[in-house]
């Protein structure tokens, strides 16, 4: 019995010993591995330091941290300071844009580790340069052109770049004598990512209704983001001269007196020929690429007795094409859509309807409908067709722009809506009070959306020499513009052999403050609000014809064509 008890005691002792050994083995294995944390960085510029902290248990030692960018080693200075790992390197070793930076900490311990290292990756932007500009040899010369209404010559362009405080950060690049790549290094101590591209452009203009040459100078300050890594190739290739094409529309001569004709082409004039009881109208067009605009070419004829129209998309016709129609073709067309809009007056609300059609996946906008009466009960009568004679749109909709004018106060508010039917309701304009401005060159808004761009412009006029200058700022940051032109004028006043100096000595005629979606005038919910403040008693340019007069003359000429009073025949 005693012997059995001794054996039992010995067994208990052995069991306790083995249990103690197992517990000791568990305690020699580390389960909580270190955590790597990187000090936050918006972007890297020039010589940069990344600060890594490692949270770990006391019985773990970090023997080394391997630092790579996109899996590649960099020329880097590594040191430890106050428990932090510091990695200092020249960020220009990397291309512009976002990169993956990886830190791998090598571990050691007297205890057992489940793995010999821990690794973390962080994405950080490298931002050392402004967007790259490519400039081709002789490209600026291609900016000169002449067409039926306008001629431009002596174009000169200078580019330079400024920080947000309008201080230059680059040389001035005279593009007429420059070719190659413009890549501006941002000063290392500048911690902003918004800058201004300053473009000084001078040229000589001549308009159809103003035979006098006009010296023009434009200086634009367009806000650019250094985060943009796209290459700007606007100046890289010569602007192609548009090729010409002639297309012809034919109809029976016996219905000519019943037709009211409207069209958009490269010129208002067209050739008229009569042959075998048919009238043939030949139009001169340019073969431009189709793009989303509001001036695509068309031919529209309304039969007054049938009260129907035929619409031909001349934009898609090829050189030498002829399309003919007769009265029966018109009669098979659906009824026109009728729109009434206020006559253009001093202070008023006016509506502009642009027909938008999608044909073979391409968008076409037409902004001049046919009207049979110029003005009825103080309203324009507009007609739109819903069928195209030479195309089958997959979709037809309307872009309607509501304009509220207060010309006496220099105010305008516009808003666009996309509707499926002209009878549908659309958005009202925003109140002018959403635009806040001060005459000290500051502009802001209380707009209830972030989708806002800001523009501030200033006009100088020198009437004696038929000169005009415009300076404007365009910002996309959705916050206040505060821009002082007087700081920048000295940078370009002598540009292009002093062409800017004379004009900048002219009095300031007006300043204009604008907010809105300034680049998408035909998109749904696009808008702008503008306020012009005149600086002196002269509120319009004194020239042979003002822009408004030129536009009015063109409209009168077009009305004559619509009534058949001006048909030109070879």
C-alpha positions in Angstrom: 0.0 0.0 0.0 2.8 2.3 1.0 4.6 1.4 -2.2 1.6 2.3 -4.3 1.3 5.7 -2.6 4.9 6.4 -3.3 4.3 5.7 -7.0 1.3 8.0 -7.0 3.2 10.8 -5.5 6.1 10.4 -8.0 3.5 10.4 -10.9 2.0 13.7 -9.6 5.4 15.3 -9.3 6.4 14.3 -12.9 3.0 15.6 -14.2 3.5 18.9 -12.5 7.1 19.1 -13.9 5.9 18.4 -17.4 3.1 21.0 -17.1 5.6 23.6 -16.0 7.8 22.9 -18.9 4.9 23.3 -21.4 3.9 26.6 -19.8 7.5 27.9 -20.1 7.6 27.0 -23.8 4.4 29.1 -24.5 5.9 32.1 -22.9 9.0 32.0 -25.1 6.9 32.6 -28.3 6.0 36.2 -29.3 2.6 36.6 -30.9 2.3 40.5 -31.1 4.4 41.7 -34.0 5.5 45.3 -34.3 3.3 47.9 -36.1 4.7 50.3 -38.6 3.3 53.9 -38.8 4.4 56.6 -41.2 4.0 60.3 -40.5 1.4 61.7 -42.9 2.7 63.4 -46.0 0.5 65.2 -48.6 3.2 65.0 -51.2 7.0 64.9 -51.6 9.0 67.7 -53.2 12.7 68.0 -53.5 14.7 66.6 -50.6 12.2 64.9 -48.4 12.2 63.0 -45.2 9.9 60.2 -44.3 9.5 59.5 -40.6 8.6 55.9 -39.5 7.7 54.9 -36.0 7.6 51.3 -34.9 5.4 50.2 -32.1 6.8 47.0 -30.6 7.3 45.0 -27.4 10.5 45.6 -25.4 11.9 42.1 -26.1 11.9 42.7 -29.9 14.7 44.4 -31.6 14.5 46.0 -35.1 17.9 45.4 -36.6 17.3 47.1 -40.0 14.6 48.7 -42.0 14.7 48.2 -45.8 13.2 51.1 -47.7 12.1 50.8 -51.4 9.9 52.7 -53.8 7.9 50.6 -56.2 10.2 47.7 -55.3 13.3 49.6 -56.3 16.1 50.9 -54.0 16.7 54.7 -53.8 19.8 56.7 -52.9 18.6 57.4 -49.3 20.2 58.5 -46.0 18.8 56.4 -43.1 19.2 57.2 -39.4 17.4 56.7 -36.1 16.5 59.7 -33.9 14.4 59.8 -30.8 13.1 56.3 -31.5 12.1 57.2 -35.0 13.5 55.9 -38.3 14.2 58.8 -40.7 14.7 58.3 -44.4 16.0 61.3 -46.3 16.3 61.3 -50.1 15.9 63.4 -53.2 12.3 62.8 -54.5 13.4 63.8 -58.0 14.8 60.3 -58.3 11.2 59.3 -59.0 8.7 60.3 -61.8 5.8 62.6 -61.1 2.7 61.0 -59.6 1.8 58.5 -56.9 4.3 55.8 -55.8 4.2 52.9 -53.4 6.8 53.3 -50.6 7.5 50.0 -48.7 9.2 49.7 -45.3 10.4 46.2 -44.2 11.5 46.0 -40.6 13.9 43.1 -39.9 13.3 41.6 -36.4 15.3 39.7 -33.8 14.5 38.4 -30.3 15.7 35.9 -27.7 12.2 34.5 -27.9 10.7 32.7 -30.8 9.2 35.0 -33.6 6.5 33.8 -36.0 8.2 35.7 -38.8 11.5 37.5 -39.2 10.2 40.8 -40.5 7.1 43.0 -40.9 6.3 45.1 -43.9 4.0 48.0 -44.7 3.4 50.0 -47.9 2.2 53.6 -48.2 1.1 55.5 -51.3 2.5 59.0 -51.5 2.5 61.6 -54.3 5.7 62.9 -55.8 5.2 66.5 -57.0 8.3 68.3 -58.2 7.3 69.8 -61.6 4.5 71.7 -63.2 2.7 69.8 -66.0 5.0 69.5 -69.0 4.3 71.6 -72.1 5.4 70.5 -75.6 6.1 73.2 -78.1 6.6 72.4 -81.8 8.6 74.5 -84.2 6.6 77.1 -86.2 3.3 76.1 -84.4 2.5 79.7 -83.4 2.5 80.8 -87.1 -0.4 78.4 -87.6 -2.6 80.5 -85.2 -2.8 83.1 -88.0 -5.7 82.5 -90.4 -8.2 84.2 -92.6 -11.8 83.2 -93.3 -14.9 84.9 -94.6 -15.6 86.9 -91.4 -12.3 87.3 -89.7 -8.6 87.5 -90.2 -5.8 87.1 -87.6 -2.1 87.8 -88.2 1.1 88.7 -86.3 0.3 86.2 -83.5 2.9 86.2 -80.7 2.7 84.1 -77.5 4.8 84.1 -74.4 4.3 81.6 -71.5 5.5 81.9 -68.0 4.4 80.4 -64.6 3.6 82.0 -61.3 2.9 80.8 -57.8 -0.4 81.5 -56.1 1.0 84.9 -54.8 1.7 85.9 -58.5 5.5 85.6 -58.1 7.3 84.1 -61.1 8.8 80.6 -60.7 10.0 80.2 -64.3 11.6 82.1 -67.1 9.5 83.6 -69.9 9.2 81.3 -72.9 8.7 83.2 -76.2 7.0 80.4 -78.1 7.5 81.9 -81.6 11.3 81.2 -81.3 11.0 78.1 -79.0 10.6 74.4 -79.6 11.0 71.5 -77.3 9.8 70.7 -73.8 8.9 73.2 -71.1 9.3 71.4 -67.7 9.3 73.9 -64.8 10.8 72.7 -61.5 8.8 74.0 -58.5 10.9 75.6 -55.8 11.5 73.2 -53.0 10.3 75.5 -50.3 7.0 76.1 -52.1 4.4 73.8 -50.5 1.4 74.6 -52.7 0.0 72.6 -55.5 -1.9 75.3 -57.3 -0.1 77.7 -59.7 -0.9 80.0 -62.6 0.0 79.6 -66.2 0.4 83.1 -67.6 -0.1 83.4 -71.3 0.6 86.7 -73.0 -0.9 86.8 -76.6 -0.8 89.7 -79.0 -2.1 89.7 -82.6 -3.7 91.9 -85.2 -7.4 91.3 -85.9 -9.6 92.4 -88.8 -13.4 91.8 -88.9 -15.7 91.7 -91.9 -17.7 94.8 -90.8 -14.6 96.6 -89.5 -11.9 97.0 -92.1 -9.6 98.8 -89.6 -6.9 96.6 -88.1 -7.2 96.2 -84.3 -4.3 95.5 -82.0 -5.3 92.9 -79.5 -3.5 91.7 -76.4 -4.8 89.0 -74.1 -3.1 87.9 -70.9 -4.6 84.9 -69.2 -3.8 83.5 -65.8 -5.2 80.0 -65.8 -4.9 78.1 -62.6 -3.2 74.7 -63.0 -2.5 71.9 -60.6 1.0 70.5 -60.2 -0.7 67.1 -59.5 -1.7 66.9 -63.1 0.8 64.6 -64.8 -0.8 64.8 -68.3 1.4 66.4 -71.0 0.0 69.6 -72.5 0.5 69.2 -76.3 -1.7 72.2 -77.3 1.4 73.9 -78.8 3.1 70.8 -80.1 1.6 70.5 -83.6 0.6 73.1 -86.2 -3.1 73.8 -86.3 -4.5 72.2 -89.4 -6.1 74.4 -92.0 -9.6 73.0 -92.4 -10.3 71.4 -95.7 -13.2 72.8 -97.7 -16.2 70.9 -99.1 -19.2 71.9 -101.2 -22.6 70.3 -100.7 -25.8 71.0 -102.6 -29.5 71.1 -101.6 -32.1 70.9 -104.3 -35.9 71.4 -104.4 -38.5 72.1 -107.1 -38.7 75.7 -108.2 -42.5 75.8 -107.9 -42.3 75.5 -104.1 -39.6 78.1 -103.6 -42.0 80.9 -102.8 -43.6 78.8 -100.0 -40.3 78.0 -98.3 -38.6 79.8 -95.5 -35.0 78.7 -95.4 -32.5 78.7 -92.6 -29.0 77.2 -92.6 -25.7 77.2 -90.8 -22.6 77.0 -93.0 -19.1 78.4 -93.1 -20.5 81.6 -94.8 -24.0 83.1 -95.2 -23.7 83.3 -98.9 -24.4 80.4 -101.2 -24.5 79.7 -104.9 -28.0 79.5 -106.4 -28.6 77.7 -109.7 -31.8 76.8 -111.5 -32.0 73.8 -113.8 -34.8 71.7 -115.1 -37.4 73.3 -112.8 -35.2 72.7 -109.8 -33.4 75.1 -107.5 -29.9 74.1 -106.3 -28.3 75.8 -103.4 -24.5 75.0 -103.0 -22.9 75.7 -99.6 -19.2 76.0 -98.7 -18.4 74.1 -95.5 -15.2 73.2 -93.8 -14.5 69.5 -93.0 -13.9 69.9 -89.3 -14.0 67.1 -86.8 -17.3 66.6 -85.1 -17.2 67.8 -81.5 -19.7 68.8 -78.9 -20.5 72.4 -79.7 -23.6 74.4 -80.7 -22.8 75.3 -84.2 -23.0 72.2 -86.3 -24.0 72.7 -90.0 -27.6 72.2 -91.1 -30.2 73.1 -93.7 -33.8 73.8 -92.6 -36.7 74.7 -94.8 -40.3 75.3 -93.6 -43.2 75.1 -96.0 -45.6 77.9 -94.9 -48.8 76.3 -96.2 -48.0 72.8 -94.9 -46.7 74.2 -91.6 -44.0 71.5 -91.6 -40.2 71.6 -92.0 -37.5 69.4 -93.5 -34.2 69.2 -91.7 -30.9 68.1 -93.5 -27.7 67.6 -91.5 -25.2 69.1 -93.9 -22.5 68.4 -91.3 -22.4 64.7 -92.3 -22.5 65.2 -96.0 -19.4 64.6 -98.1 -17.8 66.9 -100.7 -19.8 66.9 -103.9 -23.0 65.4 -102.3 -26.4 66.6 -103.4 -29.6 65.9 -101.5 -33.0 66.9 -103.1 -36.5 67.0 -101.7 -40.0 67.9 -102.8 -43.3 68.9 -101.3 -44.3 65.3 -100.6 -41.1 64.8 -98.6 -41.9 67.8 -96.5 -45.5 66.6 -96.0 -44.4 63.3 -94.6 -42.4 65.0 -91.9 -43.9 65.3 -88.4 -45.4 68.5 -87.2 -42.9 71.1 -86.0 -42.3 71.8 -82.3 -43.2 75.4 -81.5 -41.3 77.4 -78.9 -42.0 81.0 -77.9 -39.4 83.1 -76.2 -39.2 86.8 -75.2 -37.8 89.3 -77.5 -34.3 90.5 -76.6 -34.8 93.6 -74.5 -32.9 95.7 -72.0 -33.9 93.8 -68.8 -35.7 90.5 -69.2 -35.7 86.8 -69.1 -34.9 85.0 -72.3 -34.8 81.4 -73.3 -32.5 79.7 -75.8 -33.2 76.2 -77.0 -30.5 74.1 -78.6 -31.5 70.9 -80.3 -29.2 68.0 -79.5 -29.2 64.8 -81.6 -27.1 61.7 -81.3 -26.4 60.1 -84.7 -24.1 57.0 -84.9 -22.9 57.7 -81.4 -21.9 61.3 -82.1 -23.5 64.4 -80.6 -24.7 67.3 -82.7 -26.0 70.6 -81.5 -28.1 73.1 -83.5 -28.7 76.5 -82.2 -30.6 78.4 -84.9 -34.1 77.1 -85.4 -36.3 78.4 -88.2 -38.8 81.1 -87.3 -41.7 82.2 -89.5 -42.3 85.4 -87.7 -39.6 87.5 -86.2 -41.8 88.8 -83.4 -45.3 88.1 -82.4 -46.8 89.6 -79.2 -43.3 90.5 -78.0 -42.1 86.9 -78.5 -40.0 85.1 -81.0 -41.6 82.1 -82.7 -39.2 79.2 -83.0 -39.7 76.0 -84.9 -37.9 72.7 -84.3 -38.2 69.6 -86.4 -38.1 66.2 -84.7 -37.0 64.2 -87.8 -33.9 64.5 -89.9 -34.2 63.9 -93.6 -30.7 62.3 -94.1 -30.1 60.7 -90.7 -31.9 58.7 -88.0 -30.9 60.0 -84.6 -31.0 57.5 -81.8 -31.9 60.3 -79.4 -33.2 63.9 -79.7 -33.3 66.2 -76.7 -33.2 69.9 -76.0 -30.7 72.0 -74.1 -32.6 75.0 -72.8 -30.8 78.0 -71.4 -32.6 80.5 -69.3 -30.9 83.9 -69.2 -31.8 86.6 -66.8 -30.4 90.0 -67.8 -30.1 93.3 -66.0 -28.0 95.1 -68.6 -28.3 98.4 -66.8 -26.5 96.9 -63.8 -24.2 94.7 -65.9 -25.7 91.5 -64.4 -26.5 88.2 -66.1 -27.4 84.8 -64.7 -27.8 81.7 -66.9 -28.7 78.1 -66.3 -29.0 75.1 -68.6 -31.4 72.2 -68.4 -31.5 69.1 -70.6 -35.1 68.2 -71.4 -36.7 65.5 -73.6 -39.5 67.8 -74.8 -39.6 71.6 -75.2 -42.9 71.6 -73.2 -41.2 70.1 -70.2 -40.3 72.4 -67.2 -36.7 73.4 -66.6 -34.6 74.9 -63.9 -34.7 78.6 -63.1 -31.5 80.7 -62.9 -29.7 81.3 -59.7 -30.0 84.7 -58.1 -27.2 87.2 -58.8 -26.8 87.5 -55.0 -24.9 84.2 -55.1 -22.0 86.1 -56.5 -19.9 88.1 -54.1 -17.2 90.4 -55.4 -15.2 93.5 -54.5 -13.5 96.0 -56.6 -10.2 95.2 -55.0 -10.0 92.2 -57.3 -11.5 89.6 -54.9 -14.3 87.3 -55.9 -16.2 84.7 -53.8 -19.6 83.1 -53.7 -22.2 81.7 -51.4 -23.1 79.1 -53.9 -24.8 75.9 -52.6 -22.6 73.6 -54.5 -18.9 72.8 -54.9 -19.1 72.6 -58.7 -18.0 76.2 -59.2 -15.3 77.9 -61.2 -14.2 81.5 -60.7 -13.1 84.0 -63.3 -12.1 87.6 -62.9 -11.3 89.7 -65.9 -10.2 93.3 -66.6 -10.5 95.2 -69.9 -8.3 98.1 -71.0 -9.2 100.1 -74.0 -7.2 102.6 -76.1 -9.5 104.0 -78.6 -7.2 106.2 -80.6 -5.1 103.3 -81.8 -8.0 100.8 -82.1 -6.4 98.7 -79.4 -8.0 96.5 -76.8 -6.5 94.4 -74.0 -8.0 91.8 -71.7 -6.6 90.2 -68.6 -8.4 87.4 -66.9 -7.9 84.8 -64.2 -9.6 81.4 -64.1 -9.6 79.3 -60.9 -10.9 75.8 -60.3 -10.2 75.6 -56.6 -13.8 76.4 -55.6 -12.8 79.1 -53.2 -11.9 82.8 -53.3 -9.9 84.4 -56.0 -7.8 87.3 -54.8 -5.6 88.5 -57.7 -3.8 91.7 -58.2 -3.0 92.4 -61.9 -0.7 95.3 -60.9 1.8 92.7 -59.5 2.0 90.8 -62.8 1.9 93.6 -65.4 5.5 94.4 -64.8 6.4 90.9 -65.8 5.0 91.2 -69.3 4.7 94.9 -70.0 7.6 94.7 -72.5 6.7 91.4 -74.0 6.6 91.2 -77.8 8.7 94.3 -78.3 6.6 96.4 -76.0 3.2 95.7 -77.5 1.7 95.3 -74.1 3.1 98.5 -72.7 1.0 100.9 -74.8 -2.2 99.1 -74.1 -1.7 98.7 -70.4 -1.2 102.5 -70.2 -4.8 102.8 -71.4 -7.6 103.3 -68.9 -9.4 100.3 -67.4 -12.8 100.1 -69.0 -14.4 97.4 -67.0 -13.9 94.5 -64.7 -16.1 91.3 -64.8 -16.6 88.8 -62.0 -18.0 85.4 -63.0 -18.8 82.1 -61.3 -20.2 78.9 -62.7 -19.4 75.8 -64.8 -17.6 78.0 -67.4 -16.5 75.2 -69.8 -19.7 73.2 -70.3 -22.4 75.6 -71.4 -24.6 72.9 -72.9 -24.4 70.4 -70.1 -27.3 69.7 -67.7 -27.2 72.0 -64.7 -24.4 74.1 -66.1 -24.7 77.8 -65.1 -22.9 81.0 -64.7 -23.5 84.3 -62.9 -21.6 87.4 -64.1 -21.4 91.0 -63.0 -19.5 93.7 -64.9 -18.4 96.9 -63.2 -17.6 99.8 -65.5 -14.7 101.9 -64.4 -15.5 105.0 -66.5 -18.3 106.6 -68.4 -17.5 104.7 -71.6 -19.1 101.3 -71.3 -18.5 99.9 -74.8 -15.6 100.0 -77.2 -15.5 102.9 -79.7 -14.8 101.2 -83.0 -16.2 101.3 -86.5 -18.7 98.6 -85.3 -19.0 97.1 -81.8 -19.4 93.4 -81.4 -23.1 93.9 -80.8 -23.4 95.9 -84.0 -21.5 93.2 -85.9 -23.8 90.5 -84.5 -26.9 92.6 -85.3 -25.7 93.1 -88.9 -25.2 89.4 -89.3 -28.6 88.7 -88.0 -30.2 91.2 -90.4 -28.3 89.6 -93.3 -29.6 86.2 -92.2 -33.2 87.5 -92.0 -32.8 88.7 -95.6 -31.8 85.3 -96.7 -34.7 83.7 -94.8 -37.1 85.9 -96.7 -35.4 85.1 -100.0 -34.3 88.7 -100.6 -30.6 87.9 -101.0 -29.8 84.9 -103.1 -26.5 85.0 -104.9 -26.1 83.4 -108.3 -23.0 82.8 -110.4 
